Amino acid sequence: MRTNIVLDDELMREAARHSSGKTKRAVVEEALATFIRVHEERKRRESYRDRLQDLDRKLANLRLRERPIDILRRDRNR
């Protein structure tokens, strides 16, 4: 997508210092990709927390050899 935007020069310089991109376009694309990754990770963590609470509710009356959190962690790390 082609677009024109006005960016803060100081912010762009600072971002370029931390970026592997060599052009402004590459820096902006890296920033957008990072933004998406951070928000997807946050949603994944929230989903994990919800699934863990749901599993705890379902298993509340059962006696298990392992804690539900250990089962989920092992499953997540596969």
VMD Tcl script that draws the C-alpha trace (Angstrom):
set ca {
  {0.00 0.00 0.00}
  {1.39 3.34 -0.95}
  {0.85 6.20 1.50}
  {2.40 9.43 2.67}
  {2.77 10.09 6.39}
  {4.51 12.70 8.48}
  {6.81 11.14 11.09}
  {8.54 12.77 14.02}
  {12.22 13.06 12.96}
  {13.63 12.35 16.42}
  {11.37 9.34 16.87}
  {12.39 8.02 13.45}
  {16.11 8.45 14.24}
  {15.68 6.62 17.55}
  {13.74 3.81 15.90}
  {16.38 3.50 13.19}
  {19.09 3.14 15.85}
  {17.29 0.08 17.23}
  {16.22 -1.36 13.90}
  {17.97 -3.73 11.55}
  {16.32 -1.88 8.65}
  {18.45 0.44 6.56}
  {15.63 2.55 5.10}
  {12.74 4.45 6.66}
  {10.35 2.05 4.97}
  {12.16 -0.95 6.50}
  {12.09 0.67 9.96}
  {8.35 1.37 9.70}
  {7.63 -2.17 8.44}
  {9.69 -3.65 11.29}
  {7.82 -1.45 13.78}
  {4.46 -2.56 12.40}
  {5.47 -6.23 12.51}
  {6.66 -5.80 16.10}
  {3.42 -4.06 17.06}
  {1.38 -6.94 15.64}
  {3.56 -9.59 17.30}
  {3.31 -7.89 20.72}
  {-0.47 -7.64 20.53}
  {-0.88 -11.23 19.29}
  {1.32 -12.43 22.15}
  {-0.79 -10.49 24.65}
  {-3.96 -12.05 23.27}
  {-2.36 -15.50 23.39}
  {-1.38 -15.01 27.06}
  {-4.90 -13.87 27.92}
  {-6.32 -16.88 26.13}
  {-3.91 -19.16 28.04}
  {-5.02 -17.63 31.35}
  {-8.67 -18.13 30.42}
  {-8.08 -21.74 29.35}
  {-6.23 -22.42 32.58}
  {-9.06 -21.01 34.69}
  {-11.59 -23.02 32.69}
  {-9.57 -26.19 33.18}
  {-9.26 -25.49 36.92}
  {-13.06 -25.15 37.15}
  {-13.67 -28.37 35.24}
  {-11.15 -30.33 37.30}
  {-11.98 -28.84 40.70}
  {-13.58 -32.05 42.00}
  {-11.05 -34.45 40.51}
  {-7.90 -35.71 42.15}
  {-5.03 -35.55 39.66}
  {-1.47 -36.79 39.71}
  {-0.38 -33.46 38.24}
  {-1.54 -29.88 38.59}
  {-3.49 -28.56 35.58}
  {-0.97 -25.76 35.09}
  {1.83 -28.31 34.68}
  {-0.20 -30.23 32.10}
  {-0.90 -27.04 30.11}
  {2.70 -25.87 30.29}
  {3.96 -29.20 29.00}
  {1.38 -29.09 26.20}
  {2.30 -25.48 25.34}
  {6.02 -26.32 25.13}
  {5.52 -29.12 22.58}
}
mol new
graphics top color blue
foreach p $ca { graphics top sphere $p radius 0.5 }
foreach p [lrange $ca 0 end-1] q [lrange $ca 1 end] { graphics top cylinder $p $q radius 0.2 }
display resetview
